[in-house]
Amino acid sequence: MAHRAGGRALCLLRGRLRLPGPARLGSSGAAVQRAPQAAGAEEAGEDAGISARKKTFTEVQTERLEQAEQTVLIKCPPKINEKKLLQYLSSHGNIKSHFFFENHGIHALVEFSEKNSIASLQDAIGIPSTAEHYVVPFKSRLFTFKLKNPVSQAAEETPVHLSPQSHIPVNELIQKLCCADSISTQMYILLNEYQLTEENIKLRFLACSLVRDFARAFFPDSTVKPFGSSVNTFGKLGCDVDMFLDFHDIQKHATMMKKGPFEMEYQMKRLPSERLATQKILSVIGDCLDNFGPGCSSVQKILHARCPLVKFSHQPTGFQCDLSVSNSIAIRSSELLYIYGCLDSRVRALVFSVRCWARVHGLTNSVPGTWITNFSLTMMVMFFLQKRSPPIIPTLNQLKELAGEKDKHVIGGYDCSFVSDLSKIKPTKNTETLDVLLGDFFEYFGNFDFRKNSINLRKGKEVNKPESSPLYIWNPFEQDLNISKNVNQPQLEKFVAMARESAWILQKEDKTQRKINKEPWGLAAILIPFGKSNPSKMKNRMKGIGSETIRSLLDSLKLNTANTVQKAAGK
Amino acid sequence: MAHRAGGRALCLLRGRLRLPGPARLGSSGAAVQRAPQAAGAEEAGEDAGISARKKTFTEVQTERLEQAEQTVLIKCPPKINEKKLLQYLSSHGNIKSHFFFENHGIHALVEFSEKNSIASLQDAIGIPSTAEHYVVPFKSRLFTFKLKNPVSQAAEETPVHLSPQSHIPVNELIQKLCCADSISTQMYILLNEYQLTEENIKLRFLACSLVRDFARAFFPDSTVKPFGSSVNTFGKLGCDVDMFLDFHDIQKHATMMKKGPFEMEYQMKRLPSERLATQKILSVIGDCLDNFGPGCSSVQKILHARCPLVKFSHQPTGFQCDLSVSNSIAIRSSELLYIYGCLDSRVRALVFSVRCWARVHGLTNSVPGTWITNFSLTMMVMFFLQKRSPPIIPTLNQLKELAGEKDKHVIGGYDCSFVSDLSKIKPTKNTETLDVLLGDFFEYFGNFDFRKNSINLRKGKEVNKPESSPLYIWNPFEQDLNISKNVNQPQLEKFVAMARESAWILQKEDKTQRKINKEPWGLAAILIPFGKSNPSKMKNRMKGIGSETIRSLLDSLKLNTANTVQKAAGK
C-alpha cells in the first residue's frame, strides 16, 4: 500500500474531540482531536445526537454493514473533477458520504442514502469492451470512471483531498512525539496516527460486503462480517481484515412452517460433519473470488487448519483478507475488547503505545512463531488496568454479573456471557495520567513473577500457573486454554528485559535536558531500539538476564538499522 | 433409470393425432396417436389454437424456458394423495400442469402459472434438520414432501399415474411391432415408444433451468438452454441433456450508456482469451454443482477439450447432462434438424427406425470410436429424403434461399443462414409410404459408391469426395469438415452389409407366412441380430464383402445374446 506524504503537519488532522473527562486529555488539544474508532458508534449512527457510548457492538456492526451495502468503490483517473463525479452519481440517488484515497491510483468510496441507488447506477454502467481482453462478466460494485478526452478535461481539475489509509513510518512518528509536551500527549498522538480512521473502517466493511455478494449468490440470507482488529477498537491502519461468513439466519428458518398433516423440505446436499460443509462452502467461495472477483488475487485456501479459512488480497481496497465461517468465540472476544476500548480512552492509548513499543523491539512479529501476539499483549494491558487502584476497567466476571437475559451466550459449553450495554458499566474513579500508567506498566511486568503466576482477566488477579508454559494468560472464554502457549522462555525474558529498560528510561531520563539537546524523550525514547543511542548504557542494565538472551539481543541490535526498524513498524 | 412396467397395452397411449395428411398415416390409428415432440410448438404454447407448424424453433425454446422457470420438482412418499398435494401447492398459486414419474421414488413436476408462486412456496419450506447430517443451505426448486404420520395417511391413498421417462426394451418393442399391420405402422409405433414425451421435455428444460439458477447467481442475465437431441425432435427417451450457458444478453449491454464527457465501466477480471474465460466460468459452475447442487453427482470437468464442458449426473431428473458455453453452430444444427423433423412426420419415423436398427446391429455405440454417430446417421436419412422424387425435404441451399433478413447468421466466417419460419417452406408432393422408404433407404446405401462419392446436404446430391476418408458427409455449416471422419473402412463395410441384408429381408420375406408362424416380420425382422435366426442364410448373402469384415461380423454375432442386445438398445 502506498504511504501518504510524510510531512503532514499536526494541524492538518481533522475530526472531533471525543474523549471523556479531562483526566485523559493531553494538554495539547490538537494531538487528541481525532479518535474515530472509539466514537465509531456515533459516526456509524443515523442519529448522531445520541451519545456514542450508548450503542452496543452489535448495533454498530449492523449499521456499518447496512451502510456498506449502499456503498460503491470507483477507480478514478489521475486528475479528477470531484464536483462532476458527484454530480453524475447524484443522478442515481442522494450521496450520504464520500472520500478519496490513493491505492495504485485514486479511488473514491461513495455511500448512497438508499440501496436502490446502486441498482440504478449499475444499470447505467458498461462492460469493458477491448479487443485484446476477454472479461468475466461478474457485475460487482467496483467501477472505473473514465474521461473520454483526458487531456482537455484534466486542465480544469484541482487535486482532491486523499484520506490516508496507512500510518506514518515510525521515524516520522518519533519526530512528532518529540514536539509534544507530555507523555500522555505523545500517547494520544501515537493513537491518532495508528488507529483505524472512519474512512478506513468504511473501506473494511465494504470489503466484507463485496465478499458477501459472492456468498449471497448461493445463500441469500448469509452475511459476511468483520471481526477482530477491524472492529474491536484496537486495529492499526494496515492490519488484515478478518471476516467470517454467517449462516445464522438460515439456521433459524429451519424450524419454521411445520404445521399441517405433512411438511415440505428443501432437498439439500447432506454431509457427515459441519466441518466438511464449512470446507466445501469456503472452497467454492474461494474459487469464485479467484475466478470472478475483480481485484481478488493470491487466493489461498487453508481448509485443513483447525479453523478453515481462505486468504486473499483484495486490491481495490488494498486489504489482505482472511475469510472463515462463523466463529462465535472469536466474535465474543471482539466484543469484549470493543467494550474495554470504549470504556476509557486511556485503554486504547496504552495498548497502542505498548504494541508499537513491542514491535520496535522485535517482541512481536507479523509471522507466527514464539513471539508474543498482539492479542496476548493487549490482554496483558487489560489485566494491568484491572489491577490499578481503583481499577480502570472491570474484570470479565464483573461484566458477566452485569449481563442481562439477552447477553447470555454459552458456546461449546463455555459461558461467554457479559454485558453488552455500555451504560450499565459504572465509569472508573481512577484519574491516573497515561504518563504514570505507561511507566507503571513496564515496572509491573518487569517485576511480574512469571515463573509462579498466570494472568487471569476473568478474575482480574494473578493465579498460580496451571502448567509450566513460560507465559500463561488464561483464554477469557475457553478457560482451559493458554492464549500465550506459543511464547518460549527466551522471548519472555526479552520482554521482561525491555520492560525494565523502558521503565528505567521513563523514570530516570531528564525530559527538559533531552528536549534542549533535541534528543528523543518520553515515549519517543523507548520507541528507538535501545542499542542505537548508547549500547554500553544498556549492557549495564542487563544484569540478571541470561547470557544467551543478551547475545541474541546484541545480535539483533547490530541488524537494527533505521531502515529495518521503519519497515517492521510500518507493517 | 427405472424402466416402466413392460406390459402396458397400446390402448393406454394417450395424446393426440398430429400427423399431416393421410399418406403418412398408418392404418392402425392407435399406433400413431402420440407425436408430441413434432407437435412441441403447440404443446408449449399458451395459444393452443394456433397451428403447431407456425411457431419457430426460437419461439418454442423461449416458451419452454419460461415454463421451466415456473416449475418445481417434488420428491414424494411411496403413497401419495395427489389431491392433497395439489391442494397444498395451490395455496401458493395456480397450477398450470403437473405429472408424476418414478425415479428412485415417486416425483412430481409441478408447473405454476406465475413465477412468483415459486417464491411464495419457497418461503414456506423448511431446511432439513437432522442430528446426523449437516446440509449445504442452498435453496433450489427441489423439494421433498413428507407425511408426518405415514402409516395412518397412507391407507387413504390411490396410486397416481406415472409418466414413463424411459423407452421399453427392444424385445418388448419387437413383440408390439409384430401385432401391427404394415411397416409404416410399425415405424410409427417405434417412434411413439422411443421419442421424447411432452413430460420428458418439460423435465429436460427444468434441468437446464436448475443449472441456470447457479449461473444466474453470478451472471444475472445469463441463460442455460438445451440443444441437440433434447430439442431437435430426434431425441430418444433416456438420451443425455446437452445444455449451454448463454451470455448473449450480457455482451449486448456492453455498448449501452456511453454518453456524456465521461463513462463508467465495471471492474472485471480480464483474461487473454475467450477460451480461458469459458474454462474459468465452467470450472466454478462445475464446483458449485458438485458442492451445493442437491442430487448433482459425478461432476467431471473436461475443460481442455476443443469445446470445454462439464459432465454431471442430475439425479432428481435422472439425466446425464453436458454443460458447455454457447456454441452457435451446434444451435444452428439443432434448429436445422428441428425444421426437417417438423416438415413431414415420415422424417422422424424413418430416422428413429434406422437409428434403432443401427444400434441393434452394433453400428452405433454410446462411447466415441470408429462407429457411425447418430448425427451422421440422421444426416444420411436426410440426404436420402432430399434425393427422393419428388423430394420429401428441401436441400439446405433451398432453405437458405428462403431465409429472411432476421434469419441471417454468419458464424466464424460460415454462412449458417436458413429460413426459420416453417410456413414459408412448401409441403412436399411426395406421397410414398414409409414401407417403401425404409426398404429403399437400405437399398440406396447398400449400393452407394462410398469410394467415390460424398454426401452433401447443402446441395442435396452426391459430390466427389474431397479426401479419402471411408465415409464423407459434409458438415452442413463448417463446410470444410467431414462429420464422419471418425468412421473407418471396416465399420463402413459393416454398415453396407447390414443395409444390404436388411433390404433383402424387407423385399423377400413373406409377411403373411411369418405372421402365421408368429415370426418377427417387417421392421421387427430387421431389429433382430441377423446371426440369431439363421446364420447360414446370412453367410450366403455376404458375397463381395472382405473376409476380415466377415470374421469380425461373425465374432460379434457370437456375443449377441438377447440380453446384451436389450441392454445396448435400452441405453
Chai-1 contact restraints between the chains, C-beta under 6 A:
chainA,res_idxA,chainB,res_idxB,connection_type,confidence,min_distance_angstrom,max_distance_angstrom,comment,restraint_id
A,A124,B,M257,contact,1.0,0.0,6.0,A-B,restraint_1
A,I125,B,M264,contact,1.0,0.0,6.0,A-B,restraint_2
A,I125,B,Y266,contact,1.0,0.0,6.0,A-B,restraint_3
A,G126,B,A254,contact,1.0,0.0,6.0,A-B,restraint_4
A,G126,B,M257,contact,1.0,0.0,6.0,A-B,restraint_5
A,G126,B,E265,contact,1.0,0.0,6.0,A-B,restraint_6
A,I127,B,A254,contact,1.0,0.0,6.0,A-B,restraint_7
A,I127,B,Y266,contact,1.0,0.0,6.0,A-B,restraint_8
A,P128,B,E265,contact,1.0,0.0,6.0,A-B,restraint_9
A,S129,B,A254,contact,1.0,0.0,6.0,A-B,restraint_10
A,H133,B,R270,contact,1.0,0.0,6.0,A-B,restraint_11
A,Y134,B,L271,contact,1.0,0.0,6.0,A-B,restraint_12
A,Y134,B,E274,contact,1.0,0.0,6.0,A-B,restraint_13
A,Y134,B,A277,contact,1.0,0.0,6.0,A-B,restraint_14
A,V135,B,M268,contact,1.0,0.0,6.0,A-B,restraint_15
A,V135,B,R270,contact,1.0,0.0,6.0,A-B,restraint_16
A,V136,B,M268,contact,1.0,0.0,6.0,A-B,restraint_17
A,V136,B,K269,contact,1.0,0.0,6.0,A-B,restraint_18
A,V136,B,A277,contact,1.0,0.0,6.0,A-B,restraint_19
A,P137,B,F219,contact,1.0,0.0,6.0,A-B,restraint_20
A,P137,B,I250,contact,1.0,0.0,6.0,A-B,restraint_21
A,F138,B,F218,contact,1.0,0.0,6.0,A-B,restraint_22
A,K139,B,Y266,contact,1.0,0.0,6.0,A-B,restraint_23
A,L142,B,Q267,contact,1.0,0.0,6.0,A-B,restraint_24
A,F143,B,M264,contact,1.0,0.0,6.0,A-B,restraint_25
A,T144,B,E265,contact,1.0,0.0,6.0,A-B,restraint_26
A,T144,B,Q267,contact,1.0,0.0,6.0,A-B,restraint_27
A,F145,B,M264,contact,1.0,0.0,6.0,A-B,restraint_28
A,K146,B,F262,contact,1.0,0.0,6.0,A-B,restraint_29
A,K146,B,E263,contact,1.0,0.0,6.0,A-B,restraint_30
A,L147,B,F262,contact,1.0,0.0,6.0,A-B,restraint_31
A,K148,B,P261,contact,1.0,0.0,6.0,A-B,restraint_32
A,A217,B,A217,contact,1.0,0.0,6.0,A-B,restraint_33
A,A217,B,F218,contact,1.0,0.0,6.0,A-B,restraint_34
A,F218,B,F138,contact,1.0,0.0,6.0,A-B,restraint_35
A,F218,B,A217,contact,1.0,0.0,6.0,A-B,restraint_36
A,F218,B,F292,contact,1.0,0.0,6.0,A-B,restraint_37
A,F219,B,P137,contact,1.0,0.0,6.0,A-B,restraint_38
A,I250,B,P137,contact,1.0,0.0,6.0,A-B,restraint_39
A,A254,B,G126,contact,1.0,0.0,6.0,A-B,restraint_40
A,A254,B,I127,contact,1.0,0.0,6.0,A-B,restraint_41
A,A254,B,S129,contact,1.0,0.0,6.0,A-B,restraint_42
A,M257,B,A124,contact,1.0,0.0,6.0,A-B,restraint_43
A,M257,B,G126,contact,1.0,0.0,6.0,A-B,restraint_44
A,P261,B,K148,contact,1.0,0.0,6.0,A-B,restraint_45
A,F262,B,K146,contact,1.0,0.0,6.0,A-B,restraint_46
A,F262,B,L147,contact,1.0,0.0,6.0,A-B,restraint_47
A,F262,B,K148,contact,1.0,0.0,6.0,A-B,restraint_48
A,E263,B,K146,contact,1.0,0.0,6.0,A-B,restraint_49
A,M264,B,I125,contact,1.0,0.0,6.0,A-B,restraint_50
A,M264,B,F143,contact,1.0,0.0,6.0,A-B,restraint_51
A,M264,B,F145,contact,1.0,0.0,6.0,A-B,restraint_52
A,E265,B,G126,contact,1.0,0.0,6.0,A-B,restraint_53
A,E265,B,P128,contact,1.0,0.0,6.0,A-B,restraint_54
A,E265,B,T144,contact,1.0,0.0,6.0,A-B,restraint_55
A,Y266,B,I125,contact,1.0,0.0,6.0,A-B,restraint_56
A,Y266,B,I127,contact,1.0,0.0,6.0,A-B,restraint_57
A,Y266,B,K139,contact,1.0,0.0,6.0,A-B,restraint_58
A,Q267,B,L142,contact,1.0,0.0,6.0,A-B,restraint_59
A,Q267,B,T144,contact,1.0,0.0,6.0,A-B,restraint_60
A,Q267,B,P294,contact,1.0,0.0,6.0,A-B,restraint_61
A,M268,B,V135,contact,1.0,0.0,6.0,A-B,restraint_62
A,M268,B,V136,contact,1.0,0.0,6.0,A-B,restraint_63
A,M268,B,P294,contact,1.0,0.0,6.0,A-B,restraint_64
A,K269,B,V136,contact,1.0,0.0,6.0,A-B,restraint_65
A,K269,B,P294,contact,1.0,0.0,6.0,A-B,restraint_66
A,R270,B,H133,contact,1.0,0.0,6.0,A-B,restraint_67
A,R270,B,V135,contact,1.0,0.0,6.0,A-B,restraint_68
A,L271,B,Y134,contact,1.0,0.0,6.0,A-B,restraint_69
A,E274,B,Y134,contact,1.0,0.0,6.0,A-B,restraint_70
A,A277,B,Y134,contact,1.0,0.0,6.0,A-B,restraint_71
A,A277,B,V136,contact,1.0,0.0,6.0,A-B,restraint_72
A,K280,B,N291,contact,1.0,0.0,6.0,A-B,restraint_73
A,V284,B,D287,contact,1.0,0.0,6.0,A-B,restraint_74
A,V284,B,C288,contact,1.0,0.0,6.0,A-B,restraint_75
A,V284,B,N291,contact,1.0,0.0,6.0,A-B,restraint_76
A,D287,B,V284,contact,1.0,0.0,6.0,A-B,restraint_77
A,D287,B,D287,contact,1.0,0.0,6.0,A-B,restraint_78
A,C288,B,V284,contact,1.0,0.0,6.0,A-B,restraint_79
A,N291,B,K280,contact,1.0,0.0,6.0,A-B,restraint_80
A,N291,B,V284,contact,1.0,0.0,6.0,A-B,restraint_81
A,F292,B,F218,contact,1.0,0.0,6.0,A-B,restraint_82
A,P294,B,Q267,contact,1.0,0.0,6.0,A-B,restraint_83
A,P294,B,M268,contact,1.0,0.0,6.0,A-B,restraint_84
A,P294,B,K269,contact,1.0,0.0,6.0,A-B,restraint_85
